[in-house]
Structures are given as C-alpha cells and as structure tokens.
C-alpha cells in the first residue's frame, strides 16, 4: 500500500514534503485564533461561537494520511484519507461546509441526480416530451482525483463568483464574502499532515476527510460546468 500511496502522490503532484523538522501545528493554531478574533471583532460570531470553533488544546494534533483500497475498481487504486479529527481547522471546516452546502444544494438541484430513481424520472420526462431521437447519445464522465485536482486560486475564484451570484447583498447571515473567503483560504492553506513520520502540505485541492472539501469541489465544478449546462438546456437536453 505504501508504494501505491507514493505513486498516487507523484501522479497528482498535489503534495509537498516539508523539509524542516518543525511541526506546523502551533502556527496553524495561531492562524485559527487570529481568524476567529477577526470574526469576533467584526461581530460575525459571538464569544460563545468562538469558543466552539477553537480547537481543543488538550486533544490537538496534526492530521495524518491513510489510504483505503477501491476494491470495486480495476487495479485496486487507493482512496487517500486525511484524518483531521483533532486538527486545528476541523471545526471551522465543518462550520463553513454547513454554511455553504444548503445554498449549493438549492442552486444545483436542477442539474443534480440524487439517485437512480431520479435519473429514470428525468429520462421518462425527456421521452414524454418527445426529445429522444435516434441520434441521442447518453454518456457519463468522471473527474479523476477531483479533490486534489481543484487549483487553489481557481477554486477560490469559483467560490467568490458563486457567492457574488447567490448571496443576498454579498452576505450569508452576518458573514461577508470576504469573511467566507478568509475561512476558505485558512482551511486550504493549513492542510498539513503526517505520513510515514514526515510532514506534508497539500498544495492543491482539499483534503478528503475535511468537511469543507466536498462543497468546495462541488462549487468549483458547478462554475466550471456552466457553459456546458447552458448548451444542453438550450437544446432541451438532459444534464446532471
């Protein structure tokens, strides 16, 4: 499994080994405190919320990498998981996911298949409206290693554009777009972990195992897909 993990790291080029022996844990914790102080000062969070978002110093530890085999796929590739149960940004990651996910799900509802039954329902509607032709083609596509493929600045830009389009007056509750982007950058920039007694930094994408990563990747893909979605819907074709 170690050889496959190293192969995965080399292939994705998303991870950078840290040459210094100094653990980045305390610097990350300080960055978390500084961000929460900023949010508190600007009245986006209360003192009680700040305490809940602070990591537990008695359990604080750096995230670590482990892998699971994808036994249902040819060649049995691996699924890398960065476990950050007691990592400094865990609570902020979950908080930001809970803030953004409901908006994303509402926006992406029309172009999201929730399950196989939903696919069948949409196809029946497509056929019922007479759109199915002898030349119609159905295909699926998969983004390989999506969580490590999202470029940092491209992802942040997509998130900013998403927020500009789908927030009211540039805010979600008391949180401005700038505040949300600060939280996102903190999560992405502090994605350090331990593997085989060495420190690594994920320099692209987000950690599989971090709550924020899924909604971050989904928002990036939603923005990336817009031209294709418009192309399909303007021709009464299905997309999802």
C-alpha positions, -999 to 999 in steps of 0.1 A, spaced: 0 0 0 29 24 7 41 20 -29 6 29 -42 4 59 -19 37 72 -31 26 66 -67 -6 85 -60 14 114 -46 37 115 -76 8 113 -100 -13 140 -86 16 164 -77 -7 178 -50 16 171 -20 48 187 -9 71 173 17 82 197 44 119 197 47 121 212 81 115 190 112 95 218 129 59 207 134 35 233 119 8 226 144 12 256 166 15 280 137 -18 267 123 -35 271 158 -23 307 159 -38 313 125 -71 299 136 -71 321 167 -63 352 146 -91 345 122 -116 339 150 -105 371 167 -111 389 134 -146 375 131 -154 383 167 -141 419 163 -164 424 133 -194 409 151 -198 379 127 -195 355 156 -202 356 194 -177 348 221 -196 316 226 -193 307 189 -156 315 190 -151 290 219 -169 263 199 -148 269 168 -115 269 187 -97 235 187 -94 216 220 -58 222 230 -58 191 252 -65 169 221 -48 190 194 -28 170 168 -18 173 132 -39 154 106 -25 122 93 -28 104 59 -40 68 55 -54 50 24 -83 27 16 -83 3 -14 -110 8 -40 -117 -29 -44 -146 -22 -69 -122 -7 -95 -97 -23 -118 -62 -24 -105 -75 -17 -70 -64 20 -68 -63 38 -34 -85 64 -18 -64 87 3 -80 100 35 -65 128 56 -79 123 90 -81 156 110 -103 146 138 -83 168 162 -67 192 137 -69 229 144 -92 238 114 -116 209 118 -144 229 135 -140 258 110 -141 234 81 -174 219 93 -188 253 101 -181 266 66 -195 235 50 -227 239 70 -229 275 59 -224 268 21 -239 234 15 -276 244 17 -271 272 -8 -251 249 -32 -278 221 -30 -305 246 -38 -286 261 -67 -275 228 -81 -308 210 -76 -319 211 -113 -286 196 -125 -281 170 -98 -292 134 -100 -298 123 -64 -302 86 -71 -310 61 -98 -348 67 -95 -342 104 -101 -323 95 -133 -352 73 -145 -377 100 -137 -358 126 -157 -354 102 -187 -391 95 -186 -399 132 -187 -374 136 -216 -390 109 -236 -425 121 -227 -418 155 -242 -406 139 -274 -370 149 -271 -355 114 -275 -341 109 -310 -324 80 -328 -292 101 -327 -294 108 -290 -264 97 -270 -260 92 -233 -227 93 -216 -211 97 -182 -178 114 -172 -157 112 -141 -131 137 -129 -102 116 -117 -89 125 -82 -112 156 -81 -103 167 -46 -66 170 -55 -73 185 -90 -90 217 -79 -65 246 -83 -63 267 -52 -68 301 -68 -92 287 -94 -113 272 -66 -112 304 -46 -123 324 -77 -151 300 -84 -162 303 -47 -161 341 -49 -182 341 -82 -207 317 -66 -211 339 -36 -215 370 -57 -243 354 -76 -262 335 -49 -259 355 -17 -281 384 -6 -263 417 -5 -230 398 -5 -236 382 28 -247 349 44 -262 360 77 -235 381 94 -207 367 72 -195 388 43 -179 373 12 -145 384 24 -150 366 57 -161 334 39 -131 336 16 -108 341 46 -121 310 62 -118 290 30 -82 302 25 -73 292 60 -86 257 56 -68 252 23 -35 269 33 -32 249 65 -37 215 51 -7 199 67 -5 162 77 18 134 88 27 104 67 54 79 75 68 102 102 72 131 77 53 163 74 35 171 41 15 200 28 -14 196 3 -8 225 -21 -37 219 -45 -73 209 -38 -86 200 -4 -82 171 19 -105 141 15 -118 139 51 -123 176 56 -159 187 57 -154 218 36 -136 199 7 -167 184 -9 -187 216 -11 -156 235 -23 -150 210 -51 -187 209 -60 -189 247 -63 -158 247 -84 -173 221 -108 -206 239 -108 -190 271 -120 -168 251 -145 -199 234 -159 -220 265 -166 -212 268 -203 -220 231 -208 -252 233 -187 -264 263 -208 -255 244 -240 -276 214 -230 -306 231 -215 -309 255 -245 -313 224 -267 -337 207 -243 -311 181 -234 -306 164 -200 -276 173 -179 -269 161 -144 
